[in-house]
Every structure is written in structure tokens, then in C-alpha cells.
Amino acid sequence: MRVERRTLGKVLAVVFVLNLAVMGAGAWYSYQEAPPIPKRVEGPDGGTVVTAEQVREGKTIFQSNGLMNHGSILGNGAYYGEDFTADALDLKVKFMREYYARQQYDASSYGALSASERATVDVAVKSDLTDGTPAKDIEYSAAEAYAHEQVRQVYVERYHEGSPERGVPAGMIETAEDARRFADFALWTAWIAHTDRPGADHSYTNEWPYNPAAGNDATGASMTWSVVAMVLLVAGAGVGVWLYKSIELPEPETEGVTVPRPDEVDLFPGQAAALRFVVVGAGLFLAQVLLGGLLAHYYIERADFFGLGRLLGINVLQLLPFSIAKTWHIDLGILWIATLWLGAGLFLPPLLTGHEPRRQGAWINRLLGVLVVVVVGALAGIWLGAKGYFDGALWWIVGNEGLEYLEVGRLWQVGILVGFLAWAALVARGLKPLLDREPRYGLAHMILYAGGSIALLFCAGFLYTPQTNIVVTEFWRWWVVHMWVEGAFEFFIVALVGVTLVSMNLLEKRSAEKAVMVQALLVMGTGVIGVSHHYWWVGQPDVWVPIGSAFSTLELIPLVFILYEAIGQYRAMSTGGESFPYTLPFMFIVASGVWNFVGAGVLGFFINLPFINYFEHGTYLTVAHAHAAMFGAFGFLALGMVTYMLRIAVPERRWDGTDLRRAFWAWNLGLALMVAVSLLPVGFLQLEVAFTQGYDAARSLAFYEGDLVQLLFWLRMPGDALVILGTVIFGYDAAKKVLNRGATTPVDEPTDAPVAAESAVETDD
């Protein structure tokens, strides 16, 4: 089947617009169906228990203190502490049982009752929790009012007074009153978890979390759509194979092709400046993996680090609590990958055009300076904000906004957006000779579209404030996070790899354009609406269950395509022999495709089956998926681009890829050990506990302190150590290559354009 590039370009544009239209309509519907915050909750005596304003204040305290990177809310956040929704619901049930045990049987505790008496109490508790109806004002039973006050006291003891055994430093929440407001917010999320949505037979959260004592159990829809997803998987796999065989996508070819040697490529000043992004990215990468090792150890020793704190008289937990370390770890992971991608995007244009605008290098250096300022300011703001150094609205403007993946203050988010736009302008400036002569669906345009979509989707993070309903906040947060990871980033991957293959003369430009558009079409066609699988249990309308099930399953198809392409690239690499100079960059690109399929595809599909996700949501199975997909797919691609840049920048007589190969194998082996030996086993144990004992038990301190789980946490150390070792080797080698390039002196106007640039332009019709 022959498909023209022009046709693919039009279809891609239509699909992208339709996706945004569907999600835009979904946004309107989600606003309409968001669970209400009752204006006032009354006790049985008519007194006010809690107000809507106090709930909203509790949400701001939750965010300003970085609690989403200590525990989670509605299953989203960190897994070190409790899930606050499940915890508040479980505590509410516990204290209601204690109340009824005393009131009805004059017993000292619920555990002192006989089996028949406990059954009677259980019926009373479940009746209270399931009889609630949404209204401007609601009325608590006496048991609920008592339980609410008791939960407040528990949260004061834990999050204000401190709980070292839970990894909570003293004063994590500054005042007791603030801790009470945080409890009010957590209890409101528990209320929407056990209160039926009007006109439905299930709660706002589709009965999540699993807690039979509160009347919460998996809905029929979660099982039905899990079966439908399995059917779609088989059908989708068949369609994917048919498309791959039907659409002619040329594979890279080395035989009979003149591949430019690195010494045949002259560096421009802008390319030399782009190499500095490598050094900055390597530093951010090293900081991230070191923090990752610290976070892993916090699960074993929650208030110290191998006893060094006690030995040196340092309160490790007070100095660097888990929540701040986790925030830095996540943000650094995004920042080092983005930094390397930005550098690669600025390095590649002259390889295609043989041209660089005047003063491009100076502008790239300025962009790098802005990046450093934003990174330093953002990371400092996170610590200062979480420690309470900012008053008023400054805590979320320049401090810590407190939402996972989007923690940095709003000012720094604006700086990141401006940086992306400036990067797009510089890339467009460098690609201008191609942009002027190629159609709108050309390869140079694809690079700009991919970068532009990253910036466009990032804007969704500006559509809420700390006072916005958490359900609506989560809608927009996942727009940014998911559509980046499974939409724009995947688009950027295939576009960047396509440009790289063209710059090596391994693909004609027109062939690369077709391959990029086919894969981008599949990625955008499934990944954008696929964000809806994040909406199942957070209070969004249940219409997202069928939509999320279908599109999450179909997301596997483009990942199969990417894996096939990686295999094709490996074949081309292996037939190139010793004369092929870019074997090492190809190894990273192939690894990216494989890990993308394993992490995002296999593990992602498994945990996104609705029935599995109902019990798995917010467990270590998600951690395994995230590490394999984020570092495996996006990290390895960024490192592959860097290796290609270094291979060109360093003279062949001085090139030595030994250390980069060592780092490559250390990363792959370390990641495999981390996922297979530690993360997945812990996740499966959590899944079993959630099935048999309830979700809160799977996230409890008792689970994490179990002997087998502790052993599995220790078994993570070899994998973590290899990842850290690989990063140290890479950082040293990359810095040495960039800072000591020696004879590779950039020139303003080279007399001869790079060979790769000539061939890339000449093959374009």
C-alpha cells in the first residue's frame, strides 16, 4: 500500500486536532461533574464540623508542604507514606467502629466485641458511610463527627509533632491547626470515595480505594472493560502487524551508502555551544541518581542513612526529608533528559543544512544560561517553599507548587516554557534553509511540531491554582504529564531519530518523513486520549473508564512499531562492520526502543487493565513501569543523541568509546536488576495484599516493614549501584570529551559544508 507523505501529514494534523477537541469536551464535562465541596458539614447537634473553606485551605497546606511527594492523594503521588485518601477512609471506619462499640455495647474497644456484635457494628458503619448524599450542606452521624475529630488528632500527631518511624520530621506541617486543615482535606477525598455520585450506584471515585468495610469494592465496569481491553489488544496487534507490512517504510541501509566520517564534519560555533548542554545534563543526571539511591534507602532506614546521621550528630530526616528529596529526584529526571534533548536539537540542524546563522552560538549560550538559572532557582525554591520561607502566594509562585511532576513554582514553570519557545526559535533559525524549501509535512517541520507540542501541552499546567478542586487539578496535571510522556515525547523521539538517520545518510529525507509521520500518527492517535486512564479513580466521571480502557490498550501499537524500527536499526548497524563509525549511538537508540516496549508497553498495558489498576493504583508496580519507561525509553534516547554528538565532535584519532560502552552496559544491567529483582516483586506483593486485606494495608507502614519486603528493598542496592556507577563514568567521560576537544576548533564559515548536510538536502525533492 503506497501512502504519500502529503496524505500522512494531513491525516496527522486532523488526528491531533480531533484529539484536542475530544479532550477539550472532556474538560468541560469534567468541570460539570466534579464532586462538590459541601459548604458546611453539620454534626448531629447542628454544630459545624468543617466548612468548604477549611477543605480548600487543607488542599493548599497539602501542596505547600510537599505532601504529594511523601504520600499520595487519590492514589497519585509518592508511595513512601500512606495514601491519604485510603488512610483517612480507613481511620474513619476504625474510629466509627470504636464509637459504636462504646455506645451500643459499652465495650472498651471494637476488638473486645463478639463476632455477632462486630457484625452489627459493621452494618451500622457501612450504613452511615453509604447513606450520604451530595448537597450544599451535609449532616454527619454522631459516629462520623467523632471519627472526623479523631482523624484530625492523628494527623496533628503525625504531620505536625513528627513521626520518625514513618519518615515524618517534626514540624513537617508548621502548626497543629494546619495539620487539622490537612486532615479535613484528606477526609473530604475519603467522603467522595464512599459517597455515591447522583444518579449512579457507585461513588465519585468508582468505589476506589478497595475497602469492603466502607462499602467500596470493584465495579462491574472495571471487569467488563478489562475483558474488552484484552480483546482490543489482540485486534490491535493484528492491525499493527497489517499496517507495518502494508505501509512501505524503508529501513536504514549501510551497504552502498557513503556514511560521513566524523572528521568530515566541521563544527559550527552553535554546535560547540550545544555541547555544553551535555556537561550540564550529566551533572543533573548524577544528582538525580544519587538522590534515587537515598530515596531507596529511606524505605529501609526512615530517619537516617546507614547510621551516619547518628554518628555525625546530623538529623538527616530534618535536613532532607523524603518529600523534598523525592521532589528533586523527579524534577532532575525530567530536567536532565530535557537538557540533553535541547542540546541535540540545537546540534543537529547544521548537519542537515551545512549552514548556521550568525551569532547562533552566542544565542545558544544565553539559552543555556537561562536554563541554569531556572534549574537552580526552581530547586532552591522547592526546598525554601517546603520549609515555609515564603509567605502568602509566594509559596506556589516561586517555591514548591507541590504537585507531582509539576512541583516547581509557577514563575519557574513560566521560565521553562519561555526556554522551550526560545529553543524552538533557535532550531527554526538553524533549519531555515530546509523550512524554506520543504512542505509543511517535511522533517524539519516535524522537529518543530514535536517541540511545539511539548510547549503547548505544558500550558495546561497553568489552568489551575492551589484553590482549585483537586479533581479538576488532577485533570489538568495529567494533561501535562501523560500527554508529554505518551504523546509529545514519543513524537519527539521518532522525529529526532529520523533526523539522526538522515544526517548519517542511512535514510533519504523523504523516507524518514514518511516513517516519522506514520509513527507519530499512531502515537498521537492513541496516546493523547489515553490520558483518560488516569481519571478512573480520582473523582472524574465514569465515562472515562471505557475511553481510557480502549485507548490505553491501543497505545501498545505504536510501541510495537518503534520496537520494529529499533530492530531494523540494529540490523543496519550490525551490517556496517568495523567501518561504521556510529555503532555506539545506535546501541543507545536500540536500547531505547526495547525499554520503551518493555516499560511503557508491556508493564504499562498490564497495570492499565481497569480491574488490575483498581487494586494496583499507587503501588510499586507503577514504580517499575515508570523507571523502565522514563529512564529506559527517554533517558537512553537522550544518551544516544549525546553519544552521536560526541562522536562527531571528538577527532577520530582521539576517540575512545570504552567508557561510554561501560556506562551503557552498567545502566542496562542496573535497570534490569532494579526492576526485576526489587520493584516488580514488591509491587506484586502489594497487589496481593490489596486483593486480600484492602488497599490501605498494601500502603501501610506494616507492609513496608515486613521481612520479605525489607529484603527486596536491600536487593535493589546492586541495581542502583550499577546505575550510579554508569552515570559517574558517563559524566566523567562526557565532560572530558567536551572540555578537551583539542583540535576540533569550530569555525564561523567552513569552506566546505558537512557531507551529511549535502546529501540530506540533495535527496529532498
LOFI-423265 format. One line per 5 residues: number of its first residue (from 1); for each residue x, y, z of C-alpha. Coordinates in steps of 0.5 Angstrom, whole numbers, plus 2048, in hexadecimal, padded with zeros to 3 digits. Example, Ala and Ser with C-alpha at 12.3 -4.5 7.8 and 13.67 -1.06 7.14 Angstrom:
1> 819/7F7/810 | 81B/7FE/80E
***
This chain:
1> 800/800/800 | 803/807/7FE | 802/80D/802 | 804/814/800 | 808/818/805
6> 803/81D/804 | 7FD/819/806 | 800/817/80C | 801/81E/80E | 7FA/820/80D
11> 7F8/81A/811 | 7FD/81B/817 | 7FA/822/817 | 7F3/820/817 | 7F4/81B/81D
16> 7F8/820/821 | 7F2/825/821 | 7ED/820/822 | 7F1/81D/828 | 7F1/824/82B
21> 7E9/825/829 | 7E8/81F/82D | 7EC/820/833 | 7E9/828/833 | 7E2/825/833
26> 7E4/820/839 | 7E7/826/83C | 7E0/82A/83C | 7DD/823/83E | 7E2/822/844
31> 7E0/829/847 | 7D9/828/847 | 7D9/821/84A | 7DF/823/84F | 7DD/821/856
36> 7DA/826/85A | 7DE/829/861 | 7D8/82A/866 | 7D7/831/868 | 7D6/82E/86F
41> 7D6/828/873 | 7D2/827/879 | 7D2/823/87F | 7CC/81F/882 | 7CB/825/886
46> 7CB/82A/881 | 7D2/82D/882 | 7D7/82E/87D | 7DC/828/87C | 7E0/82B/876
51> 7DF/830/870 | 7E1/830/869 | 7E6/836/86A | 7E9/831/86F | 7EA/82C/86A
56> 7ED/831/865 | 7F1/833/86A | 7F3/82C/86B | 7F5/82B/864 | 7FA/831/864
61> 7FD/82E/86A | 7FE/827/867 | 801/82B/861 | 805/830/864 | 809/82A/869
66> 80A/826/863 | 806/820/866 | 804/81D/85F | 80C/81B/85F | 80B/818/866
71> 805/814/865 | 7FF/814/85F | 7F8/817/85F | 7F3/813/85B | 7F9/80E/859
76> 7FD/814/856 | 804/816/859 | 809/812/85D | 809/80B/860 | 80D/80C/866
81> 808/80F/86A | 800/80D/86A | 7FB/80E/865 | 7F8/814/869 | 7F1/812/866
86> 7F2/80B/868 | 7F5/80D/86E | 7EF/812/870 | 7EA/80D/86E | 7ED/807/872
91> 7EE/80B/878 | 7E7/80E/877 | 7E4/807/877 | 7E8/805/87D | 7E6/80B/882
96> 7DF/80A/880 | 7DF/802/882 | 7E2/805/889 | 7DD/80A/88A | 7D7/805/888
101> 7DB/7FF/88D | 7DA/804/893 | 7D4/807/891 | 7D0/801/890 | 7D4/7FB/894
106> 7D8/800/899 | 7DE/7FC/897 | 7E5/7FE/897 | 7E6/7FD/890 | 7E4/7FA/88A
111> 7E8/7F4/88A | 7E5/7F3/891 | 7DE/7F1/88E | 7DC/7EA/88C | 7DB/7E8/885
116> 7D4/7EA/884 | 7D5/7F1/888 | 7DA/7F3/883 | 7D6/7F1/87D | 7D0/7F5/880
121> 7D5/7FB/881 | 7D8/7FA/87A | 7D1/7FA/877 | 7D0/801/87A | 7D7/804/878
126> 7D5/802/871 | 7CE/805/871 | 7D1/80B/874 | 7D6/80C/86E | 7D2/80A/868
131> 7CC/80E/86A | 7CF/814/869 | 7CC/819/863 | 7D0/81F/860 | 7CD/825/862
136> 7CF/82C/864 | 7CF/82A/86B | 7CF/823/86D | 7CE/820/874 | 7D3/81B/878
141> 7D0/816/87C | 7D3/816/883 | 7D8/811/882 | 7DA/815/87B | 7DB/81B/87F
146> 7DF/817/885 | 7E3/814/880 | 7E5/81A/87C | 7E8/81E/882 | 7EC/817/884
151> 7EF/817/87D | 7F1/81F/87E | 7F4/81D/884 | 7F8/817/881 | 7FA/81C/87B
156> 7FD/821/880 | 801/81C/884 | 804/819/87D | 805/81F/879 | 806/825/87E
161> 809/821/884 | 80D/81D/880 | 80E/815/87F | 815/813/87D | 812/80B/87C
166> 80E/80E/877 | 814/812/874 | 810/819/876 | 814/81E/879 | 812/823/87F
171> 80E/829/87C | 80D/826/875 | 807/82A/876 | 808/830/87A | 802/831/87E
176> 7FD/82C/881 | 7F8/830/87E | 7FB/82F/877 | 7FB/827/879 | 7F4/827/87A
181> 7F2/82B/874 | 7F6/826/870 | 7F2/820/874 | 7EC/824/871 | 7EE/824/86A
186> 7F0/81C/86B | 7E9/81B/86E | 7E6/81E/868 | 7E9/81A/863 | 7E7/814/867
191> 7E0/817/867 | 7E0/817/85F | 7E3/810/860 | 7DD/80D/864 | 7D7/812/861
196> 7D3/810/85B | 7D3/814/855 | 7CC/817/854 | 7C8/812/84F | 7CE/80D/850
201> 7CE/806/854 | 7D6/808/855 | 7DA/80D/859 | 7DD/813/856 | 7E4/80F/855
206> 7E0/809/852 | 7E1/806/859 | 7E8/807/85A | 7EC/805/85E | 7EA/7FE/860
211> 7E8/7FE/867 | 7E2/7F9/868 | 7E0/7FC/86F | 7DF/802/86C | 7DB/7FF/866
216> 7E0/800/861 | 7E1/7FA/85C | 7E3/7FA/855 | 7DD/7FC/850 | 7DB/7F7/84A
221> 7DD/7FC/845 | 7E4/7FB/847 | 7E4/7F4/846 | 7E0/7F5/840 | 7E5/7FA/83D
226> 7EB/7F6/83F | 7E8/7F0/83A | 7E6/7F5/835 | 7EE/7F7/835 | 7F0/7F0/834
231> 7EC/7EF/82E | 7EF/7F6/82B | 7F6/7F4/82D | 7F5/7EE/828 | 7F2/7F2/823
236> 7F6/7F8/824 | 7FC/7F3/823 | 7F9/7F0/81C | 7F8/7F7/81A | 7FF/7FA/81C
241> 802/7F4/818 | 7FE/7F5/812 | 800/7FD/812 | 807/7FB/813 | 807/7F6/80D
246> 802/7FB/809 | 806/801/809 | 80D/802/806 | 811/804/80B | 819/804/809
251> 81E/801/80E | 824/804/80F | 82A/802/80A | 831/802/80A | 833/7FE/804
256> 835/802/7FE | 834/809/802 | 839/80E/804 | 839/80F/80B | 83C/815/80D
261> 842/814/812 | 842/818/818 | 849/81C/816 | 845/81E/80F | 840/822/813
266> 842/829/815 | 83F/82C/81C | 83C/833/81C | 83C/837/822 | 835/836/823
271> 837/82E/823 | 83C/82F/828 | 838/833/82D | 833/82E/82C | 838/829/82F
276> 838/82D/836 | 831/82A/837 | 834/823/837 | 838/826/83D | 832/829/841
281> 82E/823/83F | 833/81E/842 | 833/822/849 | 82C/822/849 | 82C/81A/848
286> 831/819/84D | 82D/81D/852 | 826/819/850 | 829/812/851 | 82D/814/858
291> 826/816/85A | 823/810/858 | 828/80C/85C | 826/810/862 | 81E/80F/861
296> 81F/808/860 | 823/807/867 | 81E/80B/86A | 819/806/86A | 81E/801/86E
301> 820/807/873 | 81B/80C/873 | 81E/811/878 | 826/810/876 | 82B/80E/871
306> 82F/808/872 | 830/80A/879 | 834/810/877 | 82F/815/87A | 82F/813/881
311> 837/812/880 | 838/819/87E | 832/81C/882 | 82E/81E/87C | 827/81E/87C
316> 826/81B/874 | 81F/81B/874 | 81E/822/877 | 823/825/872 | 821/821/86C
321> 81A/81E/86D | 818/818/868 | 813/81D/865 | 818/822/862 | 81D/81D/860
326> 817/81A/85C | 815/820/859 | 81C/822/857 | 81D/81B/854 | 817/81B/850
331> 819/822/84D | 820/821/84C | 81E/81B/848 | 81A/81F/843 | 81F/825/843
336> 825/820/841 | 821/81D/83C | 81E/823/839 | 825/827/839 | 828/821/835
341> 823/821/830 | 823/829/830 | 82B/828/82E | 829/823/829 | 824/827/826
346> 829/82D/825 | 82F/829/823 | 82B/825/81D | 829/82B/818 | 830/82C/815
351> 831/825/814 | 82B/826/80F | 82C/82C/80C | 833/82E/80C | 831/835/80F
356> 831/838/815 | 82E/83F/816 | 833/845/819 | 833/845/821 | 830/83F/821
361> 835/83C/826 | 834/842/82B | 82C/842/82B | 82D/83A/82D | 832/83C/833
366> 82D/841/835 | 827/83C/835 | 82C/837/839 | 82D/83D/83E | 825/83E/83F
371> 825/836/840 | 82A/836/845 | 826/83C/849 | 820/839/848 | 822/832/84B
376> 826/835/851 | 820/83A/852 | 81B/834/852 | 81F/82F/856 | 820/834/85B
381> 819/837/85B | 817/82F/85D | 81B/82F/863 | 819/836/865 | 812/835/864
386> 811/82F/867 | 815/832/86D | 810/837/86E | 814/83D/86C | 80F/840/867
391> 809/844/86A | 803/845/866 | 802/843/85F | 80A/843/85E | 80A/83B/860
396> 807/839/85A | 80A/83E/855 | 811/83E/857 | 811/838/85C | 80E/831/85B
401> 807/830/858 | 807/829/85B | 804/825/855 | 808/81F/853 | 80C/820/84D
406> 80A/828/84D | 80D/82A/853 | 811/830/852 | 80E/837/853 | 80A/83A/84D
411> 80F/83F/84C | 814/83A/84A | 80F/836/846 | 80E/83C/842 | 816/83C/841
416> 816/835/83F | 810/837/83A | 814/83D/837 | 81A/839/837 | 816/834/832
421> 814/839/82E | 81B/83C/82D | 81E/835/82C | 818/835/826 | 81A/83B/823
426> 822/83A/823 | 820/833/820 | 81C/836/81B | 821/83B/819 | 826/836/818
431> 821/832/814 | 81F/838/810 | 822/835/809 | 81E/82F/80A | 818/832/80C
436> 818/837/806 | 818/831/801 | 815/82B/804 | 80D/82B/805 | 80A/82B/80C
441> 80A/824/80D | 812/824/80C | 817/821/811 | 819/828/813 | 812/82A/815
446> 811/823/819 | 816/825/81D | 813/82C/81F | 80C/829/81F | 80F/824/824
451> 812/829/829 | 80C/82E/828 | 807/829/82A | 80B/828/831 | 80B/82F/832
456> 803/82F/830 | 801/82A/835 | 806/82D/83A | 801/833/83A | 7FB/82E/83D
461> 7FF/82F/844 | 7FD/836/844 | 7F6/835/844 | 7F5/834/84C | 7F7/837/853
466> 7F8/834/85A | 7F1/835/85B | 7EE/831/855 | 7EA/82B/857 | 7F0/825/857
471> 7EB/821/852 | 7EC/827/84D | 7F3/828/84F | 7F5/821/84D | 7F1/821/846
476> 7F6/827/844 | 7FC/824/847 | 7FB/81D/844 | 7FA/821/83D | 802/824/83E
481> 805/81D/841 | 801/818/83D | 801/81C/836 | 808/81D/837 | 80B/816/838
486> 806/812/834 | 805/818/82E | 809/81D/82D | 810/81A/830 | 80E/814/82B
491> 80D/818/826 | 814/81C/827 | 817/815/828 | 815/813/821 | 817/81A/81E
496> 81E/81A/821 | 820/813/81F | 81D/815/818 | 822/81B/817 | 828/817/81A
501> 827/811/815 | 826/817/80F | 82D/81A/812 | 830/814/811 | 82E/812/80A
506> 82A/80C/80C | 824/80E/80A | 821/813/805 | 81E/819/808 | 817/817/804
511> 817/810/807 | 819/813/80E | 813/818/80E | 80E/812/80C | 811/80E/812
516> 810/813/817 | 809/815/815 | 807/80E/815 | 809/80D/81C | 807/814/81E
521> 800/813/81B | 800/80C/820 | 803/810/826 | 7FE/816/825 | 7F8/812/824
526> 7F9/80D/82A | 7FD/811/82F | 7F9/818/830 | 7F2/815/831 | 7F6/80F/835
531> 7F7/814/83B | 7F0/812/83D | 7F2/80C/840 | 7F5/811/846 | 7EE/813/847
536> 7EB/80D/849 | 7EB/80D/851 | 7EC/815/852 | 7E5/817/852 | 7E4/818/84B
541> 7DE/816/847 | 7DE/80E/846 | 7DD/810/83E | 7E5/810/83E | 7E5/808/840
546> 7E3/805/839 | 7E7/80B/836 | 7ED/80A/83A | 7ED/802/839 | 7ED/803/832
551> 7F2/808/830 | 7F7/805/836 | 7F7/7FF/832 | 7F8/802/82B | 7FE/805/82E
556> 801/7FF/82D | 801/7FF/826 | 806/805/824 | 80B/802/829 | 80B/7FC/825
561> 80D/800/81F | 812/803/823 | 815/7FD/825 | 815/7FA/81E | 818/800/81C
566> 81E/7FF/821 | 81F/7F8/81F | 81F/7FB/818 | 825/800/81A | 828/7FA/81E
571> 829/7F6/817 | 82B/7FC/813 | 830/7FE/819 | 833/7F6/819 | 834/7F6/812
576> 838/7FC/812 | 83E/7F9/814 | 844/7FC/817 | 844/802/812 | 83D/804/815
581> 83F/80A/81A | 838/80B/81D | 837/804/820 | 837/806/828 | 832/80C/827
586> 82E/806/823 | 82E/802/829 | 82B/807/82E | 826/808/828 | 824/801/828
591> 824/800/830 | 81F/806/830 | 81A/802/82B | 81B/7FC/82F | 81A/7FF/836
596> 814/803/833 | 811/7FD/831 | 812/7F9/838 | 811/7FF/83D | 80B/803/839
601> 808/7FE/835 | 809/7F7/839 | 809/7FA/840 | 804/800/83E | 7FF/7FB/83B
606> 7FF/7F7/841 | 7FE/7FC/846 | 7F9/800/842 | 7F4/7FA/842 | 7EE/7FD/846
611> 7ED/7F7/84A | 7F4/7F7/84C | 7F5/7FE/84C | 7F0/7FF/851 | 7F4/7FB/856
616> 7FB/7FD/854 | 7FA/804/853 | 7FF/808/857 | 804/801/858 | 80B/7FF/857
621> 808/7FC/850 | 807/803/84E | 80E/805/850 | 811/7FF/84C | 80D/802/846
626> 810/809/847 | 817/807/848 | 817/803/842 | 813/807/83D | 816/80E/83F
631> 81E/80C/840 | 81D/806/83B | 81A/80A/836 | 81B/811/836 | 822/811/83A
636> 825/80C/835 | 823/810/82F | 826/817/832 | 82C/813/834 | 82C/810/82D
641> 82C/817/82A | 831/819/82E | 836/814/82C | 835/816/825 | 836/81D/826
646> 83D/81B/82A | 83F/816/824 | 83E/81C/81F | 842/821/824 | 848/81D/826
651> 84D/81C/821 | 84D/814/81F | 855/814/821 | 853/816/828 | 84C/812/828
656> 84B/80C/82D | 844/80A/82F | 847/805/834 | 844/809/83A | 83D/80A/836
661> 83C/803/835 | 83E/801/83C | 839/806/83E | 834/803/839 | 834/7FC/83C
666> 834/7FF/843 | 82E/802/842 | 82A/7FD/83E | 82C/7F7/843 | 82B/7FC/849
671> 824/7FE/847 | 822/7F7/845 | 824/7F5/84C | 821/7FA/850 | 81A/7F9/84C
676> 81A/7F1/84C | 81D/7F0/853 | 81A/7F5/857 | 815/7FA/854 | 811/7F4/851
681> 811/7EF/857 | 80F/7F5/85C | 809/7F7/857 | 806/7F0/856 | 807/7EF/85E
686> 803/7F6/85F | 7FE/7F3/859 | 7FD/7ED/85D | 7FC/7F1/864 | 7F7/7F6/861
691> 7F3/7F0/85E | 7F2/7EC/865 | 7F3/7F2/86A | 7F1/7F8/867 | 7F4/7FE/863
696> 7F6/802/86A | 7FA/7FB/86C | 7FE/7FB/866 | 801/802/867 | 802/801/86F
701> 808/802/873 | 807/7FB/875 | 807/7F8/86E | 80E/7FC/86C | 811/7FA/873
706> 80F/7F2/871 | 816/7EE/871 | 815/7EC/86A | 813/7F3/867 | 819/7F6/86B
711> 81E/7F0/868 | 81B/7F2/861 | 81D/7F9/863 | 824/7F7/864 | 824/7F3/85E
716> 823/7FA/85A | 82A/7FC/85C | 82E/7F8/857 | 82A/7FB/851 | 82A/802/854
721> 832/802/855 | 833/800/84E | 82E/806/84B | 832/80B/84F | 839/808/84D
726> 837/808/846 | 835/80F/847 | 83B/811/84A | 83F/80E/845 | 83B/812/83F
731> 83B/818/843 | 843/818/843 | 844/816/83C | 83F/81B/839 | 842/820/83D
736> 849/81E/83B | 847/81E/834 | 843/824/833 | 848/828/837 | 84E/825/834
741> 84C/825/82C | 853/828/82B | 854/828/823 | 84C/829/822 | 84C/830/821
746> 845/833/81F | 846/838/819 | 841/83D/817 | 840/83C/810 | 843/835/80E
751> 845/835/807 | 842/82E/806 | 83B/82C/808 | 83B/826/80C | 83A/820/807
756> 834/81D/80B | 830/824/80A | 832/824/803 | 82F/81D/802 | 829/81E/806
761> 827/825/803 | 828/822/7FC | 824/81C/7FD | 81E/820/7FE | 819/821/7F9
***
